[in-house]
Amino acid sequence: MHDYDIDTCRLEPSKHFRNTWMRKWDWDYVDLRNAIRDAYATKKVGKNKYEIFVRKKGSKKIIAVYMWENETLFVITKGEG
């Protein structure tokens, strides 16, 4: 389904995602990691880009990029639906 291991990779949200959406949703890094781990669907939309669909305090779509060189999942943005 996806090429990253959420339990071992580094999780890094963008400054915008962290300061707006994580704050609005009242999430911390543990909540974000758990939401990605428990995602009901993950869709690869590019070479290293993923759409991750989660249900935690509502339905959300998180867009993330996996960077192989430093094993980091960089969370770019979101979409609510």
ABEGO torsion letter per residue (X at the ends): XBABBAAABBBBBBAAAAAAAAAAAGBBAAAAAAAAAABABBBBABAABBBBBBBBGEBBBBBBBBBAAAGBBBBABBBBX
